[in-house]
Amino acid sequence: MKYHPLESKGRTNRNSNSVSPFDDLAPEYDAWFDGEGSFVFSIEVHAFKSLLPTLPKPWLEIGVGSGRFAQALGIETGIDPSIKLIEMARQRGIAASLGRGEQPLFGEESFGTAFLIVSFCFLDSPPDVLNEANRILKPGGKIVLGLVLRESSWGKFYQQKKKEGHRFYKYATFYSCDEVVRLLVKAGFLIEKIVSTLFQRPGEVRHMEEPREGYFPDAGFTIIVGVKHDGKM
């Protein structure tokens, strides 16, 4: 089994004028969804779909990559630092633009929900991205993070890949659930819900899974939903 190239989606562009190192890896990244990673992707999408009716529109994906998740979930708009991945997202019907989550690319209160799906661990500055997401969300808007957490078996697997200098994961920084929650709260979000899935371990994914509400440290994929509130804590 070839493992999830996960948060590769081009987020390692270290300044807004440089070429994303993931431009050269874009075809390989995107091909994963049609091959060995299709089952894991289906499990993750299934978990997101259980939440979609509760998420106000319009929707934005920060780190849209090649548009696979956006297309599957019906997310209309996306941004990403990789021009090659942006081109793929546009071919999938996404209104995708080149940009980084820290940049003020949209007006205040422009969106109902902002997604960061398997991209959080590649952000240069998570606090800046979360603050910007808060700015562009309408009052009561929501942020939805899809994460592989550090403490999970999948997180440990990818951290080992990082140590080995893997072409994707060498750029990643993995976070614990507590760390992510603290960052969200500091950026002005209240935690509304946590959903967990992918309890099968790396290399052992054999069947579809139903998501479970709540945080489970052995879940390979965790979705955290935050709600924008008045005043930062």
Backbone bond lengths (Angstrom), bond angles and torsions (degrees), N, CA, C in turn:
res aa  C-N    CA-C-N  psi(-1)  N-CA   C-N-CA  omega(-1)  CA-C   N-CA-C  phi
1 M - - - 1.464 - - 1.526 109.78 -
2 K 1.322 116.72 133.09 1.461 121.05 172.81 1.521 107.86 -89.66
3 Y 1.323 117.00 131.77 1.449 119.27 -171.43 1.522 112.13 -87.37
4 H 1.327 112.21 158.48 1.456 124.16 -174.81 1.527 111.51 -51.14
5 P 1.362 119.89 119.45 1.443 119.86 173.31 1.506 110.48 -77.59
6 L 1.272 116.02 10.05 1.433 128.04 158.27 1.501 114.05 41.44
7 E 1.351 115.25 -125.70 1.433 121.14 -170.71 1.518 112.24 -76.30
8 S 1.332 119.33 21.95 1.456 120.89 -177.28 1.506 112.16 -58.90
9 K 1.220 121.63 -44.47 1.437 133.29 -179.40 1.526 116.78 -4.10
10 G 1.277 121.21 24.20 1.451 121.61 171.69 1.498 115.86 84.69
11 R 1.334 120.13 14.76 1.452 119.41 -171.65 1.504 115.31 -84.18
12 T 1.305 118.47 4.91 1.452 119.50 -174.56 1.521 112.33 -94.89
13 N 1.290 119.04 10.07 1.452 123.55 174.84 1.517 108.69 -60.57
14 R 1.320 118.46 111.95 1.456 121.27 -169.58 1.521 113.95 -84.80
15 N 1.313 118.83 -10.67 1.444 120.04 167.78 1.510 108.42 -150.95
16 S 1.332 116.47 157.94 1.453 120.57 -168.35 1.508 113.52 -67.96
17 N 1.340 119.06 -12.94 1.451 121.45 -177.45 1.512 113.25 -102.45
18 S 1.320 118.44 -4.57 1.456 120.77 -176.41 1.515 110.85 -91.81
19 V 1.332 115.23 160.21 1.452 121.25 176.81 1.519 108.66 -79.92
20 S 1.312 116.63 135.90 1.456 119.75 179.83 1.523 109.99 -66.98
21 P 1.336 118.21 133.48 1.461 120.03 176.75 1.518 112.76 -64.50
22 F 1.337 116.67 -14.61 1.454 119.39 179.41 1.529 113.09 -87.08
23 D 1.315 117.58 -2.95 1.461 118.98 176.06 1.529 110.79 -58.88
24 D 1.329 116.54 -43.39 1.464 120.04 -179.46 1.522 112.68 -70.83
25 L 1.335 116.79 -19.97 1.458 121.11 -177.89 1.528 112.49 -99.64
26 A 1.325 116.75 0.95 1.459 120.67 -174.54 1.531 113.63 -55.67
27 P 1.342 119.25 -48.01 1.478 118.05 -179.74 1.529 112.67 -60.97
28 E 1.324 116.53 -39.83 1.462 120.22 -179.86 1.522 110.93 -66.61
29 Y 1.326 115.90 -42.54 1.462 120.37 177.65 1.522 111.02 -58.75
30 D 1.325 116.19 -50.22 1.454 119.81 -174.86 1.526 112.07 -67.40
31 A 1.330 117.14 -34.62 1.466 120.64 -178.11 1.523 112.07 -64.57
32 W 1.336 116.83 -25.27 1.465 120.89 -179.74 1.534 111.85 -55.83
33 F 1.330 116.57 -36.06 1.457 120.89 -176.09 1.521 112.66 -69.13
34 D 1.314 117.61 -23.16 1.458 121.23 179.89 1.524 112.21 -94.85
35 G 1.324 116.34 -7.24 1.460 120.27 -176.36 1.500 112.70 -118.18
36 E 1.337 114.75 -120.11 1.457 121.02 -172.49 1.529 113.82 -62.89
37 G 1.309 117.37 -25.51 1.461 119.72 -176.22 1.508 115.35 -92.10
38 S 1.328 117.27 3.38 1.459 119.16 -173.67 1.528 112.46 -63.16
39 F 1.322 117.77 -34.65 1.461 121.22 -178.41 1.532 111.27 -70.55
40 V 1.341 116.05 -44.29 1.468 119.74 178.25 1.524 109.64 -62.55
41 F 1.319 116.50 -43.67 1.462 121.36 178.25 1.526 110.85 -58.16
42 S 1.311 117.51 -42.83 1.462 121.41 179.81 1.525 111.67 -62.73
43 I 1.327 116.87 -39.71 1.465 121.02 178.42 1.523 110.63 -63.87
44 E 1.325 116.56 -42.85 1.461 121.15 -179.62 1.526 111.42 -66.81
45 V 1.327 116.84 -44.66 1.463 120.99 178.81 1.527 110.37 -61.90
46 H 1.317 116.62 -41.02 1.465 121.15 179.43 1.525 110.64 -59.04
47 A 1.309 117.22 -40.19 1.460 120.63 179.06 1.525 111.23 -66.14
48 F 1.323 117.20 -41.26 1.463 120.48 178.15 1.525 111.45 -63.38
49 K 1.322 116.87 -40.67 1.461 120.41 -174.77 1.525 112.23 -62.05
50 S 1.316 117.18 -25.82 1.466 119.64 177.71 1.528 111.80 -68.02
51 L 1.342 117.09 -17.86 1.462 121.59 -176.92 1.520 113.69 -101.57
52 L 1.310 117.86 -19.23 1.460 121.45 -169.31 1.532 114.51 -55.39
53 P 1.342 120.14 -39.70 1.473 118.91 -178.44 1.529 113.84 -61.53
54 T 1.327 118.03 -18.30 1.472 121.54 -177.21 1.525 112.73 -95.45
55 L 1.326 117.73 1.07 1.464 120.86 -172.42 1.525 111.10 -104.05
56 P 1.343 117.29 119.95 1.467 119.82 -178.07 1.528 112.15 -69.57
57 K 1.322 116.22 148.00 1.461 122.28 178.42 1.524 109.64 -102.34
58 P 1.343 115.91 165.01 1.470 130.09 0.82 1.522 112.20 -74.13
59 W 1.347 114.91 161.76 1.453 121.98 -176.38 1.525 111.20 -109.75
60 L 1.328 115.66 146.21 1.460 123.58 175.91 1.517 108.84 -132.81
61 E 1.338 117.42 136.10 1.464 120.14 170.59 1.517 109.21 -107.40
62 I 1.321 116.12 119.82 1.463 122.95 176.62 1.520 106.94 -89.17
63 G 1.325 116.65 113.46 1.457 120.93 -171.98 1.509 109.52 87.50
64 V 1.319 115.94 56.39 1.468 120.74 -173.07 1.519 112.98 -74.08
65 G 1.342 117.66 -17.55 1.449 120.32 179.46 1.517 111.69 57.88
66 S 1.314 117.11 -136.29 1.463 121.61 -178.41 1.525 112.60 -84.87
67 G 1.309 117.37 5.14 1.455 121.25 174.53 1.513 115.61 85.81
68 R 1.316 118.01 10.56 1.468 119.98 -177.58 1.530 111.98 -63.01
69 F 1.331 116.40 -51.45 1.463 119.11 -179.75 1.528 110.44 -67.72
70 A 1.328 117.57 -42.37 1.457 120.49 -179.68 1.518 111.17 -58.80
71 Q 1.309 116.61 -44.36 1.459 120.70 179.17 1.525 111.11 -63.67
72 A 1.321 117.13 -44.08 1.463 121.54 -177.09 1.523 112.33 -67.97
73 L 1.348 116.59 -30.76 1.462 120.71 -174.52 1.519 113.63 -101.22
74 G 1.328 117.39 -9.08 1.454 120.13 -178.89 1.516 114.12 82.05
75 I 1.318 116.92 27.50 1.467 121.50 176.72 1.527 108.10 -80.44
76 E 1.322 116.52 124.48 1.451 120.55 -170.74 1.518 114.61 -80.80
77 T 1.333 117.66 -33.32 1.462 122.47 -168.27 1.520 109.98 -128.95
78 G 1.340 116.74 145.78 1.457 119.89 178.23 1.509 112.55 -153.22
79 I 1.320 115.40 159.35 1.462 122.52 173.00 1.519 108.78 -131.97
80 D 1.334 116.15 153.87 1.460 121.72 179.00 1.526 108.63 -164.19
81 P 1.354 118.50 148.26 1.462 120.89 178.47 1.523 114.97 -76.65
82 S 1.332 118.69 -12.16 1.463 120.93 -176.25 1.522 110.65 -97.16
83 I 1.326 116.49 115.66 1.454 120.56 -179.36 1.530 111.46 -64.58
84 K 1.331 116.84 -34.32 1.460 119.74 -179.98 1.527 111.32 -66.28
85 L 1.331 116.49 -41.26 1.455 119.79 178.37 1.526 111.00 -71.42
86 I 1.334 116.86 -35.50 1.459 120.57 176.29 1.529 110.79 -59.39
87 E 1.322 116.32 -41.52 1.465 120.03 178.63 1.531 110.95 -60.84
88 M 1.332 116.65 -39.92 1.465 120.30 177.44 1.529 111.13 -65.98
89 A 1.332 116.61 -41.33 1.469 120.13 179.96 1.526 110.75 -62.94
90 R 1.314 116.23 -39.49 1.469 119.33 179.03 1.520 111.18 -64.53
91 Q 1.325 116.42 -36.13 1.467 120.04 177.65 1.522 111.60 -65.30
92 R 1.331 116.42 -21.39 1.473 120.89 177.87 1.525 111.62 -93.83
93 G 1.313 116.46 10.48 1.450 120.12 174.20 1.505 115.40 88.20
94 I 1.345 117.90 11.79 1.461 121.41 -179.94 1.527 109.32 -90.48
95 A 1.322 117.24 136.63 1.462 122.03 173.78 1.528 107.59 -77.63
96 A 1.332 115.41 81.48 1.469 121.70 -171.03 1.517 111.04 -102.47
97 S 1.334 115.68 139.36 1.463 122.33 -179.51 1.513 110.10 -129.57
98 L 1.320 115.29 150.45 1.455 120.77 176.82 1.519 109.48 -74.51
99 G 1.322 116.87 127.68 1.454 119.46 -179.92 1.511 111.80 170.55
100 R 1.321 114.65 168.85 1.452 122.99 -178.91 1.525 109.74 -115.98
101 G 1.317 115.63 154.19 1.454 120.26 -176.39 1.512 114.40 -64.64
102 E 1.330 117.81 -22.70 1.460 120.97 179.64 1.523 112.88 -77.20
103 Q 1.340 116.64 -18.48 1.456 120.72 -173.55 1.529 112.06 -81.47
104 P 1.331 117.82 142.55 1.468 121.30 177.30 1.526 110.71 -80.58
105 L 1.310 116.62 77.53 1.459 121.96 -174.15 1.533 113.09 -90.15
106 F 1.321 117.04 -15.40 1.462 121.38 -176.22 1.527 109.59 -130.35
107 G 1.315 114.92 159.25 1.449 119.81 177.63 1.511 112.76 -72.93
108 E 1.316 116.01 163.79 1.460 120.40 177.66 1.525 110.88 -60.48
109 E 1.318 115.43 142.06 1.463 123.55 174.93 1.530 111.97 55.71
110 S 1.336 116.05 43.78 1.463 121.62 -178.16 1.524 113.53 -87.90
111 F 1.351 117.47 -23.69 1.460 120.62 -172.14 1.522 111.41 -128.82
112 G 1.338 114.43 155.52 1.453 120.26 175.15 1.513 112.66 -89.48
113 T 1.354 116.12 -33.83 1.468 121.02 -179.30 1.522 109.62 -142.34
114 A 1.329 116.01 137.41 1.466 122.56 173.62 1.517 108.45 -117.45
115 F 1.339 116.03 127.42 1.462 122.33 178.72 1.520 109.99 -103.93
116 L 1.321 116.83 140.63 1.462 123.75 164.45 1.523 106.06 -127.12
117 I 1.321 115.75 101.63 1.459 121.25 -172.81 1.521 109.51 -109.51
118 V 1.315 116.61 119.15 1.471 124.35 -176.09 1.525 111.53 43.10
119 S 1.313 116.83 44.90 1.457 121.78 179.30 1.522 112.94 -132.28
120 F 1.332 117.00 -16.41 1.463 120.79 -172.22 1.523 112.18 -59.31
121 C 1.325 117.62 -38.34 1.462 120.13 -175.05 1.529 112.45 -75.07
122 F 1.324 117.59 -4.86 1.459 120.40 176.69 1.519 113.16 -107.49
123 L 1.310 117.75 5.49 1.456 120.19 178.08 1.516 110.78 -72.43
124 D 1.331 116.53 139.61 1.458 120.11 174.29 1.523 111.24 -67.69
125 S 1.336 116.25 -40.38 1.460 121.09 -177.43 1.523 109.67 -141.24
126 P 1.336 117.86 87.90 1.465 119.73 179.20 1.531 113.80 -52.75
127 P 1.346 120.60 -42.18 1.469 118.49 179.34 1.526 113.02 -58.97
128 D 1.326 117.29 -41.25 1.466 119.76 -179.78 1.524 111.45 -65.89
129 V 1.320 117.05 -39.65 1.462 120.34 179.12 1.526 110.41 -66.51
130 L 1.320 117.68 -42.74 1.460 120.78 179.45 1.523 111.49 -66.10
131 N 1.315 117.22 -38.58 1.465 120.21 176.85 1.524 111.38 -63.54
132 E 1.330 116.40 -41.45 1.456 120.43 178.77 1.529 110.47 -67.25
133 A 1.324 116.53 -38.75 1.461 119.71 176.59 1.522 110.66 -61.01
134 N 1.315 116.84 -41.18 1.462 120.83 177.63 1.531 110.37 -60.38
135 R 1.312 116.80 -41.33 1.468 121.06 -177.86 1.530 112.07 -63.43
136 I 1.324 117.07 -40.56 1.464 119.93 -174.57 1.533 113.12 -86.64
137 L 1.333 117.20 -6.41 1.462 120.03 178.89 1.532 111.21 -87.70
138 K 1.321 114.85 144.45 1.451 120.96 175.78 1.526 109.86 -69.23
139 P 1.339 118.68 160.70 1.467 119.90 173.97 1.529 110.51 -54.73
140 G 1.305 115.83 130.11 1.455 120.20 -176.45 1.516 113.82 79.53
141 G 1.338 117.01 4.14 1.456 121.02 176.97 1.517 111.69 -66.99
142 K 1.324 115.98 166.17 1.462 120.00 -173.31 1.522 111.59 -125.76
143 I 1.312 114.45 149.99 1.459 122.33 171.73 1.521 107.73 -115.27
144 V 1.326 116.47 137.05 1.459 121.50 -176.23 1.523 108.38 -126.96
145 L 1.317 116.23 115.88 1.462 121.84 -179.92 1.520 109.62 -106.49
146 G 1.328 116.94 130.17 1.455 122.40 171.39 1.513 108.40 -109.35
147 L 1.327 117.50 117.44 1.465 121.89 -166.08 1.523 113.33 -132.77
148 V 1.311 115.09 149.14 1.459 121.96 159.80 1.526 105.78 -101.02
149 L 1.311 116.92 112.87 1.459 120.93 -174.47 1.527 111.69 -84.47
150 R 1.305 114.95 151.47 1.464 122.02 -173.92 1.519 112.76 -58.53
151 E 1.328 117.40 -36.52 1.459 120.52 -172.98 1.527 113.49 -80.65
152 S 1.318 117.94 -10.85 1.462 120.56 -177.16 1.522 111.33 -78.52
153 S 1.331 116.36 164.81 1.464 119.93 177.66 1.529 110.81 -62.61
154 W 1.331 116.80 -35.80 1.461 120.28 177.59 1.529 110.95 -69.31
155 G 1.344 116.32 -39.36 1.461 119.68 176.76 1.517 111.71 -61.97
156 K 1.310 116.82 -42.28 1.465 120.60 178.43 1.526 110.95 -65.19
157 F 1.336 115.24 -37.88 1.458 119.89 178.72 1.531 110.69 -62.46
158 Y 1.325 116.61 -45.77 1.461 119.97 -178.22 1.524 112.09 -72.14
159 Q 1.334 116.57 -30.79 1.461 118.68 175.66 1.529 110.99 -64.88
160 Q 1.315 116.56 -35.29 1.463 119.67 175.77 1.521 110.10 -66.43
161 K 1.336 115.97 -40.28 1.465 119.75 176.19 1.531 110.94 -60.76
162 K 1.307 116.07 -39.05 1.472 121.29 177.82 1.535 110.43 -60.58
163 K 1.336 116.45 -45.79 1.464 120.64 179.23 1.523 111.62 -61.19
164 E 1.315 115.87 -31.52 1.463 120.80 -179.35 1.527 112.41 -82.48
165 G 1.348 116.77 -0.52 1.452 120.63 178.06 1.511 114.83 78.64
166 H 1.323 117.04 28.18 1.463 121.06 -179.79 1.528 110.30 -54.51
167 R 1.319 116.77 140.92 1.465 121.62 -173.51 1.523 112.93 -60.99
168 F 1.323 118.81 -28.91 1.460 121.66 175.59 1.527 111.54 -90.79
169 Y 1.311 116.24 -54.45 1.461 121.25 -167.10 1.520 114.40 -78.08
170 K 1.324 118.02 -12.20 1.463 119.14 178.97 1.524 111.68 -62.80
171 Y 1.327 116.88 -18.45 1.459 120.97 -179.98 1.526 113.03 -91.86
172 A 1.309 117.92 -6.72 1.462 121.16 -168.38 1.524 112.76 -87.86
173 T 1.325 115.04 149.20 1.460 123.57 169.10 1.522 106.91 -126.72
174 F 1.323 116.70 116.26 1.459 120.55 -176.19 1.530 110.16 -93.85
175 Y 1.324 115.75 145.56 1.456 122.31 -175.03 1.521 110.25 -120.79
176 S 1.330 115.57 154.51 1.459 120.88 173.76 1.524 109.18 -83.50
177 C 1.320 116.11 164.75 1.463 120.38 177.64 1.531 110.47 -59.90
178 D 1.321 117.27 -44.08 1.466 120.72 179.96 1.520 111.47 -60.10
179 E 1.332 117.44 -41.21 1.463 120.17 180.00 1.522 111.45 -64.67
180 V 1.315 116.98 -42.41 1.461 120.77 179.96 1.522 110.38 -65.26
181 V 1.315 117.27 -43.36 1.460 120.66 179.26 1.526 110.59 -61.39
182 R 1.322 117.77 -42.94 1.469 120.36 179.26 1.529 111.45 -62.28
183 L 1.324 116.83 -41.06 1.462 120.52 178.84 1.531 111.08 -64.47
184 L 1.310 116.87 -40.36 1.460 120.21 178.88 1.522 111.41 -65.01
185 V 1.309 116.78 -44.97 1.462 120.85 -179.51 1.531 110.41 -62.98
186 K 1.312 116.36 -42.25 1.468 120.09 -179.78 1.523 111.51 -64.43
187 A 1.336 116.77 -30.84 1.464 121.20 -179.98 1.525 112.65 -83.60
188 G 1.328 117.86 1.26 1.453 120.41 175.20 1.503 115.70 99.24
189 F 1.330 117.18 28.36 1.464 120.75 179.47 1.526 110.63 -118.61
190 L 1.309 116.06 143.60 1.458 122.59 169.72 1.519 108.29 -99.69
191 I 1.313 117.57 136.49 1.463 121.12 -179.79 1.524 109.12 -74.70
192 E 1.329 115.43 119.41 1.459 120.42 -179.54 1.521 112.53 -94.46
193 K 1.323 116.72 -40.78 1.460 119.63 -174.60 1.520 110.07 -160.21
194 I 1.330 115.38 149.52 1.463 122.71 171.31 1.525 107.68 -128.20
195 V 1.313 115.49 133.20 1.459 122.28 179.37 1.527 108.58 -126.62
196 S 1.318 117.25 138.65 1.461 122.00 -175.85 1.527 110.56 -124.18
197 T 1.334 115.07 147.01 1.459 120.94 176.46 1.522 109.21 -156.46
198 L 1.311 117.40 -175.11 1.466 125.10 -178.79 1.538 111.32 60.20
199 F 1.320 114.96 59.83 1.461 120.80 178.38 1.529 111.99 -82.16
200 Q 1.317 117.04 -13.53 1.466 120.29 173.59 1.531 108.69 -72.45
201 R 1.296 116.81 142.13 1.458 121.79 -173.71 1.525 111.01 -82.12
202 P 1.332 116.95 162.09 1.472 119.91 177.89 1.526 111.68 -52.97
203 G 1.318 115.05 132.76 1.451 119.96 -179.69 1.512 114.64 83.15
204 E 1.348 117.34 -1.89 1.464 120.74 -176.03 1.534 112.58 -126.00
205 V 1.331 117.55 20.39 1.463 120.65 -179.06 1.521 108.64 -78.25
206 R 1.321 115.79 113.92 1.463 120.57 -174.24 1.525 113.71 -126.08
207 H 1.339 118.36 -17.98 1.457 119.65 -174.66 1.532 110.40 -147.13
208 M 1.314 115.03 161.93 1.459 121.83 177.48 1.522 109.65 -69.22
209 E 1.332 116.40 150.79 1.453 120.99 179.94 1.520 110.76 -126.22
210 E 1.326 115.85 148.48 1.452 122.05 170.40 1.526 108.69 -92.13
211 P 1.322 118.23 134.59 1.468 119.75 178.82 1.520 111.63 -67.07
212 R 1.327 115.26 151.92 1.459 121.14 178.12 1.522 108.89 -116.03
213 E 1.318 116.65 135.90 1.453 119.83 178.43 1.527 109.90 -74.77
214 G 1.324 115.97 135.08 1.445 122.04 179.77 1.519 112.37 109.96
215 Y 1.323 115.34 171.21 1.460 122.21 179.75 1.518 110.45 -92.34
216 F 1.329 115.71 129.90 1.459 122.45 176.07 1.530 107.72 -129.93
217 P 1.329 118.58 119.06 1.473 120.35 -176.11 1.520 113.97 -63.37
218 D 1.337 118.00 -19.02 1.458 119.67 179.73 1.531 112.68 -93.96
219 A 1.322 117.55 5.61 1.462 120.81 177.52 1.525 109.66 -79.95
220 G 1.323 116.10 134.21 1.457 119.85 -179.34 1.508 114.09 -77.87
221 F 1.332 117.04 -19.51 1.457 121.39 -178.23 1.515 108.86 -139.39
222 T 1.327 116.53 127.24 1.459 122.48 -176.16 1.519 109.75 -126.04
223 I 1.320 116.22 134.07 1.462 122.05 176.15 1.521 108.22 -110.78
224 I 1.321 116.26 125.70 1.461 122.22 179.06 1.521 108.24 -117.22
225 V 1.338 116.91 125.19 1.456 122.64 179.46 1.526 108.91 -108.89
226 G 1.333 116.28 125.71 1.446 122.11 176.65 1.521 110.72 -117.84
227 V 1.332 116.32 150.17 1.460 122.11 -179.93 1.523 108.71 -115.26
228 K 1.316 116.45 132.13 1.459 121.72 177.17 1.532 109.57 -66.71
229 H 1.331 115.86 135.03 1.450 119.27 177.87 1.523 108.99 -132.80
230 D 1.319 116.74 166.82 1.466 121.21 -178.23 1.524 110.41 -74.40
231 G 1.310 115.42 125.77 1.449 120.24 176.33 1.495 112.90 82.04
232 K 1.350 116.38 131.57 1.462 121.14 179.13 1.517 109.55 -86.46
233 M 1.315 114.75 151.33 1.472 120.55 -177.91 1.513 110.01 -97.73
